């Protein structure tokens, strides 16, 4: 095993996965991202302009040798939120390109991420096919659904993770990280800027609170007595989450929480913290005045840093002789 391990960050987003690997001493050689807005944030966070673009257009022979493939391959094709078109959606075919690269470059290891919906997509046949392809590419493959709230951040976020080790490499059986206690949310909901206050008399908010599904169900005055009660009101119903945040998503911008007897809006900075980005990186979004709606969307599409960090720690343990 080379030290440090090198990796390429495919479908890189804003770099949550990259940071998780770097926290284990690994070195990023390049990244691929077709979303220009996400890549601008990535460049800001990592001072890395080496974006090689569309991975479907890669000349594999021109890729440098690398030790680990990291990829949060497109999830929209498998998500319960979308149409779940799977392999019929061109985004669902990205996995084939990734497997081609693994094979032709003889990559020793990989960590892949996707939505939990992949597990039951087409009654489990899609997952079965992906596992078969990865195993045929000469990998021992381990997979498990992990929830971010038990692995370093107070966010409910279930994702399926795949870890692969080439069959010819001596290694112990890979073990996924064990669940840990929920972190204290007060360290993540830290926004003090006035423009994130929210008027509880907002008519739309009151309509959600008083509609036929919720009328008499919630007492807002009682909710406001406790800090860090998280409210999601951009659904057809009004949902309350004590001391943790529901899954951040690209289109979910309506999360509120209680603090000091008042309501506050979740900020982009806080969303980054909830995805495991450390304050000194999340602060760059504020310093460079990135639009809050953009950061909320990008954070919702990112990998959770702490989960990838723990997966990589376990990979290194499996490789210990």
SVG drawing of the C-alpha trace seen along z (x, -y; Angstrom):
<svg xmlns="http://www.w3.org/2000/svg" viewBox="-59 -41 63 53">
<polyline fill="none" stroke="black" stroke-width="0.4" points="0.0,0.0 1.4,-3.3 1.4,-6.1 -0.3,-8.4 -3.0,-6.8 -4.0,-8.9 -7.5,-9.3 -9.6,-11.0 -12.8,-12.6 -15.5,-11.8 -18.9,-13.5 -17.2,-15.7 -19.9,-18.2 -18.5,-20.7 -16.0,-18.2 -17.5,-16.6 -16.1,-13.3 -12.7,-14.7 -12.4,-16.3 -13.3,-13.0 -10.4,-11.3 -8.0,-14.1 -8.7,-13.9 -7.2,-10.4 -4.0,-11.7 -5.0,-10.8 -4.0,-13.0 -6.4,-14.2 -5.0,-14.1 -8.0,-15.6 -11.7,-15.9 -14.6,-15.6 -17.7,-17.8 -20.1,-19.0 -22.0,-21.4 -20.2,-24.7 -21.7,-26.4 -20.8,-23.4 -17.3,-23.5 -16.8,-27.2 -17.6,-26.4 -15.2,-23.4 -12.5,-25.6 -13.2,-28.1 -13.0,-25.5 -9.9,-23.6 -8.1,-26.1 -8.2,-23.5 -8.9,-24.4 -8.0,-21.0 -11.5,-20.0 -11.4,-17.5 -15.1,-18.0 -17.4,-15.3 -16.3,-11.8 -18.2,-10.2 -15.7,-11.9 -12.6,-10.7 -9.8,-9.2 -9.0,-6.5 -5.5,-6.0 -4.7,-9.6 -5.7,-9.2 -2.9,-9.2 -2.5,-6.1 -4.4,-6.4 -5.2,-4.2 -8.8,-5.0 -11.9,-6.0 -14.3,-8.3 -17.7,-8.9 -21.2,-9.9 -22.6,-8.8 -25.8,-10.6 -28.7,-9.6 -31.6,-11.3 -32.2,-8.2 -32.7,-6.0 -34.2,-8.4 -37.8,-8.1 -38.0,-11.8 -37.6,-11.6 -39.1,-9.2 -36.7,-6.4 -35.9,-5.7 -32.7,-4.0 -30.5,-2.7 -33.0,-4.1 -32.0,-7.6 -28.6,-8.6 -27.5,-9.7 -28.1,-6.1 -25.5,-4.9 -22.6,-6.8 -21.9,-3.7 -20.9,-1.8 -18.3,-4.5 -16.9,-4.3 -16.6,-0.5 -14.8,-0.8 -12.3,-3.1 -11.8,-0.8 -11.1,2.1 -8.8,0.4 -6.8,-1.5 -6.8,1.5 -7.7,-0.8 -7.0,0.9 -9.9,-0.6 -13.2,-2.5 -15.8,-4.2 -19.1,-4.9 -22.2,-6.6 -25.9,-6.7 -29.4,-7.3 -31.1,-4.6 -33.7,-4.3 -31.2,-2.3 -31.6,0.6 -35.2,1.4 -35.1,-0.1 -36.7,2.3 -37.3,4.7 -33.6,4.9 -32.5,5.9 -30.6,2.6 -28.5,3.1 -28.0,6.8 -26.7,5.8 -24.3,3.2 -22.9,5.6 -22.4,8.2 -20.6,5.8 -18.3,4.7 -17.5,8.2 -16.9,9.2 -14.4,6.3 -12.4,8.2 -13.4,6.5 -14.5,7.7 -17.5,5.5 -19.0,4.4 -22.1,2.3 -24.4,0.9 -26.9,-1.9 -25.6,-4.4 -27.4,-7.3 -25.3,-10.4 -27.0,-11.2 -25.1,-8.2 -21.8,-9.1 -20.8,-12.6 -23.5,-15.1 -27.1,-15.7 -28.7,-15.2 -31.0,-12.4 -29.4,-11.3 -29.6,-7.6 -27.3,-6.7 -26.0,-3.5 -22.2,-3.2 -20.1,-0.7 -16.5,0.1 -14.3,2.1 -10.9,3.8 -9.3,5.5 -9.4,9.3 -5.6,9.7 -4.8,7.3 -4.3,8.9 -6.8,7.4 -9.0,8.1 -12.7,8.3 -14.0,4.7 -16.1,3.6 -18.4,0.6 -18.2,-2.0 -20.3,-1.5 -23.1,-3.9 -22.2,-6.7 -24.4,-8.9 -26.1,-11.9 -23.9,-15.0 -25.3,-18.1 -27.1,-20.2 -26.1,-23.5 -22.7,-23.2 -24.2,-23.2 -27.0,-25.7 -24.8,-28.7 -26.2,-31.5 -26.5,-34.8 -27.0,-37.1 -30.3,-39.0 -31.4,-38.2 -31.9,-34.6 -34.7,-35.5 -38.2,-34.3 -41.5,-35.9 -43.8,-33.3 -46.8,-35.3 -45.8,-34.7 -49.1,-33.9 -47.9,-30.9 -46.3,-29.4 -49.5,-29.9 -51.5,-28.3 -49.2,-25.2 -49.6,-25.2 -53.4,-25.5 -54.3,-23.4 -56.6,-20.4 -53.7,-18.0 -52.1,-20.0 -54.8,-22.1 -54.7,-21.5 -51.7,-19.1 -49.0,-21.6 -48.7,-24.4 -46.2,-26.8 -45.9,-28.7 -45.0,-25.4 -42.5,-24.5 -40.8,-27.9 -40.0,-27.1 -37.3,-24.7 -34.2,-25.5 -33.3,-23.5 -36.7,-22.2 -36.4,-21.8 -39.4,-22.5 -39.8,-21.4 -42.8,-23.2 -42.2,-23.0 -44.0,-19.6 -47.7,-19.0 -47.5,-18.5 -45.8,-20.3 -43.0,-18.2 -41.1,-18.6 -37.7,-17.1 -36.3,-17.6 -32.5,-18.1 -31.8,-17.0 -32.3,-18.1 -34.1,-16.2 -32.3,-15.2 -30.8,-18.2 -31.8,-18.1 -31.2,-20.3 -34.8,-21.6 -35.4,-21.8 -34.9,-25.4 -37.6,-25.8 -36.1,-24.4 -36.6,-26.5 -35.4,-26.0 -36.1,-27.5 -33.6,-29.5 -34.1,-32.0 -37.9,-31.7 -37.8,-32.7 -37.8,-31.0 -34.7,-31.1 -34.1,-30.0 -31.4,-27.4 -28.5,-29.2 -26.2,-27.8 -23.3,-28.1 -25.2,-25.9 -26.1,-23.4 -22.4,-23.0 -21.7,-22.3 -24.5,-19.7 -22.7,-18.0 -19.5,-17.9 -17.6,-20.7 -15.5,-22.4 -16.2,-26.1 -13.0,-27.4 -14.2,-26.0 -17.9,-26.9 -16.8,-30.4 -15.4,-30.9 -19.0,-30.8 -19.8,-33.8 -16.6,-35.7 -17.1,-35.4 -20.8,-36.2 -22.1,-33.1 -25.9,-33.2 -27.5,-31.4 -29.9,-29.5 -27.0,-28.2 -25.1,-26.9 -28.3,-25.3 -28.8,-23.4 -25.1,-22.4 -24.9,-21.2 -28.1,-19.2 -26.3,-17.4 -23.0,-16.8 -21.6,-13.8 -21.4,-13.9 -17.7,-14.6 -17.7,-12.6 -19.3,-9.5 -16.6,-9.4 -13.9,-10.0 -15.1,-7.1 -15.4,-4.8 -11.8,-5.7 -10.6,-5.0 -12.1,-1.5 -10.6,-0.9 -7.1,-1.7 -7.8,0.6 -8.8,3.4 -5.5,2.9 -3.3,3.2 -1.0,6.2"/>
</svg>
